[in-house]
Amino acid sequence: MSSRSTSIAPSPQVAREPAGGGPAASDVLCALIGGGIVLLGWRTTFAGSGWWIAGLAAAVLAVMVVIVVRDAGGRGELVGLALALGYVAAAGPLSRGSLAIDGWDVFLDGLTSTGEIWRTLLVTHPPIDSDGAALLPPILTAILSAGFSMSLAMGSRIPAAPLLALIPGLAVVLVLGQHEPASIVGLGAGAALLMACWVRLRADRLDRARFGLDPGRRRRAVLAAVIVLGCALLSVQLLHDRSDGDRFVLRDQVRPYSVAGIRTPLDEFRSLVLSDRRLFFVDGLPGGSRLRFAALDQYDGQSWSAENDTDPARDDDRFLHVSSTTRNPASGAERTVTIRATGEWRRPWVPTIGAVQSFEFDGPDDELGDELLYNPATQTAVLPDGLTQDVSYTVITRDTDVLADRDMRESTLLDQDLYRQGPVLDQVIAYWKSGYTALTPVDAVFKVAAGIRKEGRYSHGVQSWEQSFSAGHDLHRLTTDFLLAVPSVGDEEQYAAAMALLANRMRVPARVVVGAIVPDDGVVRGSDVTAWVELRAADGTWRTLPTETFMGRRPPDRLDATFPTPRDYHPRPEQDDRPDEPPPETNRPDETVAEDSGPADRRPWWLLAIPLGAMAAGAVPMAKWWRRRRRLGGGAVSTRYAGAWDELVDRARDLGHDVPVGVARPTQARAIDGTADLADEADRSIYTAEPPNPTDAREYWARVHRTLDALNAGESRWRRARATFSLRSLRSR
């Protein structure tokens, strides 16, 4: 019996990566890229490139410190201490704006600035100047993301361990940053791609150290890269047009400076105007320009006021601090304007012009720039302690003064609180719109404005017999004592305040602006102060409705000072803008004297047939005109498409074309040459899943009108006249 000895081949020794081993090149590269991605989140917060340079330098230095400490055998606690000491050493000089270290107070200043800078980020409009303490947030987030993720990469065998530092850094930037949906997509896709690649590289390296080379690693790496890249592209495609701004941003939770309790220039309107003292010296504005004191977009029944968070379409509708520049997009011409206040303007409202791009206080008052508050959405600035005598400042601005017109499309962003303030104004609106078919709400605003201007009288209540025409713009003063009175008497305060309420009641967003018209010599006096109304257009811009559009300039009669206030609105409509004249004396019907009322003076009965026949003939085109107006102003946009096609068919039938009724539009189009494309477009717009655009509907009506012109041109005058009075299209369809 032979004995066989079995031997077991020794297994190859597999190297294991120690927790404190040297750094892998992939970890260093991914840590730096991760720090760069986190820093990109500050792009919309800071101006210039200083923040980017400081952040990248901090990321590189933090990674180097981690490598040195880890190679020396230090653990995570020692790494954190080294990074903290490095930050404290740099924070003090940076917060002072100088690299000199002249005592321990420098480091204490750095710690103090670190605690204060975060609130500064939240109460300042971007972009923030990249200097001084403003550089501390990018430096801190770079150390957190790059430094600590590198430390975890070198000290842990878990593939996803570095993400524990990268994710918090990204979260800090997103929470403290701006409302920028595009950056969210870019940061999210970039960070997800980096994390997936980093985890994959670490997992391969750690598995190779434990189990040896994996023959299928390349195939799986390529497949994973394709999947990650596909998901990233899909997320960008799905989210690239997201602009709702509903994500959580910490700046939305910080209460801004409240201006609601500040007395506005509209409250002090008469004292400003009647004083007629010099208020400002303006250089750089042509005569006739509008100098803006305050935009007032809230009304509580007592007064118009300014407030924060009043514009649902903007994220910068708050009174916050500004740096040397502010992000305030506008397409108008750029101007550089210098304004110097006199001792007569000791108010917190700081005059501005257009969309301000930068503020700069001149001379010894340059520190006032740190206290200035600005609301880009309303283009209004406030200095809490007020402007003092001879304070001068320069603004670089873009002109945004565009006049409103009847063809303007109104915005749908109507403030429902303002709309609900004015039910009592409905009778005023109905009176001035009576007998007038407004094509759009803006058209109705212009109609009502013209009526108020025609009826109104102008008075500051200065004379003793004018004392009843008091100041104020509470609801009682604007209704019972103004719009509902005969005549309506007031000044810019009442006219602008009432007109803005009327416009909002007609579903056109409006606000009151108080300012001054700059004279040619640039010296703004109290008599130059005025108030106007701004209407919001569909494109989001605010357009000026000038004061002269809705305010009458004729003085009241002495007898008007004791006029009774009627319960209903019965103004005295006039035919022109001439001063009131007594009506000519005429006999009343019951005082008419008939010299002979016998049978010989009675007109033949058949003479009545002439006006009756004319009325009957005119009723047909009038009915067609009314039908066309209803179709053109249909409630739903799809209804306007259907109405335009019906208008075309009805005219063709009146002209004698044999157009069948009760069939599909393409079938009807065969009976009218050149209308097949119109029929197809109507069907597409009516039956589409998405609601059609009102602008496209107006263009469709224009094309139908051109087609109608071509149809009429092909017929004789007699045929066209007969079609006008034809009853064929008025019969049941």
FENHUGI-V68951 format. One record per helix or strand. SS is the DSSP state (H for helix, E for strand). FROM is the first residue (numbers start at 1). TO is the last residue. If there is no record, write none. Layout:
# FENHUGI-V68951
((SS;FROM;TO) (SS;FROM;TO))
This chain:
# FENHUGI-V68951
((H;25;40) (E;46;46) (H;50;71) (H;76;96) (H;105;122) (E;124;124) (E;128;128) (H;132;155) (H;163;176) (H;181;211) (H;217;239) (H;250;253) (H;269;275) (E;278;283) (E;290;296) (E;298;299) (E;304;305) (E;320;321) (E;334;341) (E;349;350) (E;352;352) (E;355;361) (H;363;370) (E;372;375) (E;380;383) (E;392;398) (E;403;403) (E;410;410) (H;416;420) (H;423;433) (H;441;455) (E;457;458) (H;464;466) (H;475;483) (E;489;490) (H;492;505) (E;510;517) (E;523;525) (H;526;528) (E;529;537) (E;542;545) (H;547;550) (H;558;562) (H;589;591) (H;599;601) (H;605;632) (H;637;654) (H;665;669) (H;676;687) (H;694;713) (H;717;724) (H;728;730))
